Amino acid sequence: MDLLLFFLAESWHVFRQAAPFLLFGFFIAGLLKALVPADLLVRHFGGRGVVSVLKGALLGAPLPLCSCGVLPAAMGLRRQGAGPGATTAFMIATPETGVDSLAVTYAMIDPLMTVLRPVSAVLTATVAGLAANLLPERYIPAIAPIAEAEAAGCATGCCSGGCDAPAHAGSASPLGMSARLRGGLGHAFGEMLSDVGLWLVVGVFAAGAISAFVPPAFFLDALGGEFTSMLAMLVVGVPMYVCASSSTPIAASLLLKGLSPGAALVFLLVGPATNATTITVMARTFGTVLTGVYVGAIVVCSLVFGYLANRIYTALGLDIHAVLGVVTEALPAWLELASSALLLLLIARALLHSRHGHAACAHEPRPADLAAPGGLR
């Protein structure tokens, strides 16, 4: 019972630290959704040039989508003419970082990791995109029709766009600024939060378990080697599903147990961008060769940037273990408590709304059913 209470107390402490910055991150995400035109990404992703790859990486970096949540978006981009390199770069940069995860990284780790994380994500996405552009056309299958692509994306269980998402996607009616802001914030604290909210809670409990049950300096004793610890993070991170926000408290807890900053960066890059479901759907939709380039670039680049991160911390004389959580401790307790309560309510609301939306979808006739002979009228 004492261990259980200690585990719950550690989990609550992690959640309190992250809540104010998560709310801020989702607020910024809502502004991006409201202010960035929906067709902007598609217009700039065409072709196989270096510029389109850089655009895919840079424009995808601030968007807070998980690795399977980004699949339907990437399929839509590819179907509308985006090149394989730009699509690959977008698929890597988007889940590896985002405004919400950067806010939590600053809160729970330190400012230097807050810079290294997006820079490494963008460079990894660029390397993967350029490698994808070098593939011959015969290794890049044509994208599936939109109905099949949507089914493949939603088969992962991570998308919660709702029944009427496709119907509104092509709407060209202009909206006022207030309506766009309401829509953007509603999307951030609704659909987006329902995508990552449950996994965020799972990540918080995982971080609490690490804090409560893993012995101090475990990684210094058991995985003291630099590359040994980074390889261990690869083995854990590649098949595991964890979004960018929920991976941050886990990485912070691992750092407190002696994990090196480079190994933590490996987990922060690999965990959000890969998981068994994403790899399976990618192989079926984009082909096994392009999927191999995707996974291979993430693995190699994460090891390289993890090694460089350790060198940077050493050269600057910084001890990441000494500054963990310093930023958050400056926040008043009432703000942490109020943010935690508000975030819990928003997560519960988003998950309930998502469940009702899926139930309504299950009873709504599909267009194919309506068009079939003898179908509904």
N, C-alpha and C positions, 0 to 999 in steps of 0.2 A: 504493500500500500504506500509506503514511503517513497519507493522508486516511482510508482505511478504518479503520485502527487508532484514529485520533483520533475518528472517528464512533462506533465501538464504545465507546471510553472515555467519551465524553460521554453516550451512551445509558445505560451502566452507572451513571454518576454520577447521572443523573436517577432511575433505578430505585431506587438506594440511598437517595436522599432521600425518595422517596415510600413505600417499602415499610413502615416502621413505622407510619405513619399510615393506610395502606390496611388493614393488619391490624386496627388499632384500629377503623376505620370499619366493616369487615365484622363485627367482633365486636358492636358496638353494633347493627348491622342485624339480627343474629341474635337479640339480646335483644328488639328491637321485634317481630320475627316471633313470638317465643315468648310475649310478654306481652300483645300487643294482640289482642283477639278478632277472629276472621276476619270476623264479621258486623258489626263496629262501623262500617266505612265505609258499608256498604249502608244501615244504619239511619238515618244522618245525611245522606244525599245526595239524598233525595227532594225533589220540588217545584222551583219556580223562584225561590225567595226569595234575598235577599242572604246570609242566614245559611248556607244550604246551599252557596253558592259559596265563602264564606269557609272553611267546613269542608272542602270539597274541596281548596282550596289549602293549608290548614294541615296537614291530615292527610296529604296527598300529599308535602309538602316533605321530610320526613325519610326517605322510602322510597327506597332506592338502586336504582331500576329504570331501564333505558335507554328511549329513545323508542319502540322497537318492542317491547321487553319489556313496556311498560305497556299496549300496545294490547289484548291479551287481557283484562287486568284491567279496563280501561275498558269494553270490550264487555260483560263480565259485569255490571258496575255498572249500565250503561245498561239492560241486559235485565231487571234485577231492580228497576227503578223509579227509578233515579237520574235527576235532571233533566239537560237538555243543558248548562246552565251549570256545574253541579257536576262533571259528567263532563269538560267542557272544562278547567276549572280543575285538576282532578286530573291530566289528561293533560299539562298544561304544568308544574305545580309538581313533579311526581314526577321527570321526567328532568332538569330543569334544576338540581336540587340534591339533596342527600342527605347522610346522616351521613358516608359514606365520602369524598365529594368535598369536604366542608367540612374534614375533617381534613387532606386533601392540600392544599387551598387555604391553610390556616394554615401548613402546613409549607413550601410552595414559593413563596408570594407574600407576603402579610402579613396581620395581624389585621383591618385595615380592609376589605380585599377579602373576607375571610371573613364579615364582617357584611353588606356590600353585596350579595353574591351571593344569599343566601337571601331577603333583604328584597326585592330586585328581582324574584326569581322568584315570590314569593308575590303581589306587587302585579301583576305581569304576568298571572299566572294569574287573579287576581280581575277585572282589567279584561276579559280574554277571556271569562271565565264570565258576567259581567254583560252583555256584548255578545251572547253566545249566547242568553241568556234573553230578549233583546229580539226575536229572530227569530220571525216567525210560524210557526205549527205546520206549514204546508205546506212550509216549507224544511227541516224536520227529519224525515227518513224514520224509520220504525220500524226498530229494531235487528234485525239478521238473527237467525235461529234459532241456538241455541247451537252446533250442529254446524258451521254455516257460519262463525260468529264465530271458533271455535277454529281452523278451517282457515285463515281469513284471517290470524289472528295468527301462526300457526306457519309460514305461507307466507313470512314475512319472514326466516326462518332464525335469529331471535334468541331464540326461546323454547325452553327445554329442560326443560319440566316433567316429561317422562317419560310412559310409557304409562298409568300408573295414576293420574295426577293427577286426572282427572275423577272417578274412582271414590271417591277419598278426600275430594273436595271437600265432599260432603254428609254426611260422617260426623259423627255427633253424640255419639259416645262420649267421655266426659270423660277427660282425660289428667292425670297428676300433673305437678307442677312440674318435676321432673328430666327427665321424658320430653319436656315442652314445650321445655325448654332445649336438650336434645339435638336435638330436631327443628328448632328455630329456628337453632341454630348449624350444624347439618348443611345446612339450606337456604342459609344465608348463604355458607358455604365450599364448597358443592356447586353447586346449581342457579344461585344468584345469581352466583357466581364464574365459572361456565362461560358465563353470558350476557355478562359484561363482560371476562373475563380476556384473551381474544385481542385485543380492542380496546384494552385497557389496554397490552398489549405493543406494539401498533401505534402507540399514542399516545406511548409512551416512545421508540420508534425515530424517530418524526416529530420529537419534541423534540430528540433527539440530532442529527438531520440539520440542524435549524435552527441549533443551537448550533455545529455543525461547519462548515456550508457557507454560511450567510447572513452577509454582512459585518457588522461592528459598526456600530450606528447606521443600519442599512438603512432602517428605517421613518422615521427623522428625515430622511433624504435623499430617499428615493423617495416616501414617503407622509407628508410632513410635515404636511399639513392635517388638522385635527381630524376633520372629517366625511369627508374622503377616506379616512382610515384606518379609520373605523368602517364606511363603505360597503364597503370592501374585505373587512372581516371578515364582513359580511353575505353578500357574494357567495361567500366561501369556506365559511361556516358553514351556510347554508340547505340545500344539497344534500348536504353531507358527513355521513356517519355517524360520530359520535364520542360516547362516553358521558361523563357528567359527570366521572368520575374521570380518564379518559384525556385529556380536554380541558384539564385543569389543567396538567400539565407542558408541553403545547404552548403554552398562554398564558404560562406563566412564561418559556419560551425566547423567545417573541416580545417580551415585556417587556424582556428583557435586550438585545434588538436595537433598542430604542428605541420600541417600541409604547407608546402612551399607555394609562393605566389604563382610560379609558372605552372604547377600542377593544377592549382585552382583555376587559372585562365584556361587550361585545356578543358576542364569540366564545363566552364562557362561557355566555351565555344562549341564543344561537341554535343553536350546534353540537349540544348534547345534545338539544334539543327538536324539531329538524326534520331530516329527511333525505328523499331521494327516495322511499324505500320507505314510510316512515311516511305521507307526504303521499298517495301512491297508494292505500294501504289505507284511510286515513281518508276519502278522496273516495268510495271505493266503499261504505264501510260507514256513514259518518255524513253523507254528502252533500257536494256541492261547496261549497255556501254556508257550512255550518258549518266546513268545512275552510278556506275563505277567511278566515273570522273568526279561526280558530286561527292561521294563518300571519301574517295581517295584524297581529293584536295583538302577536305575538312580535316582528315586525320593528319596528313603531312604538315599542313600549315599550322594546325593547333600545336603540334610538337615543336615546330620552329619558333612560333611566337611564345610558347611557354618557356623555352630555353632563353629567348631574348628577354622575357620579362624578369627572369631570375637575375640575368646580367645587369639589367637596368636598376633593379632594386639594390643590388650589391654596389654598383657604381655610385649611386646616389647616397649610399649609406643609410637606407631606409629599412626599418624593421616593421613589416606589415602587421605582425602580431601585436605590436605595441600600440597601434593606432586604431585597431578594430573597434567600431562602434563609438568613436569619439564624437563624430558629428551628431549622431542621434542623441547622445546624452545631453547635448545642449538644448534640446527641445523640452518645453515644459511638460510635466506629467499630464496636465489636463488636456493638452493638445493630442498627446499620444492616445489617451483613453477615449476622447471624443472621436478621433479618427478611426480607432479600432472598432468602436461601436457602429459608426457610420458605414465602414467598409464591410463589416459582417452583415449588416442589414442589406446593403446593396448586392452583395454576393448571393444572399438568400433570395432576394427579389429576382435577380437575373436568372438564377437556376430554376426557380419556380416558373418564371415566364417562359424560359426555354423548354421546360417539360410540357407546359400547356401548348406551346407552339408546335412541338413534335406530335402531340396527341391530335391537334387539329389537322396537321398535315396527313396523318394516317387515315383520317376520314374524308379528306378532300379528294375528289376525282382528279386524275391526271389528264392533261390535254389529249394523250393518246387514247384514253378511255372514252373521252367525249367524242372523239372523231371516229371511233370504231363503229362498224355497223351494229345497230341495236344499242349503241351506247346511250348515256344519259343525255337529256336535252333540256 
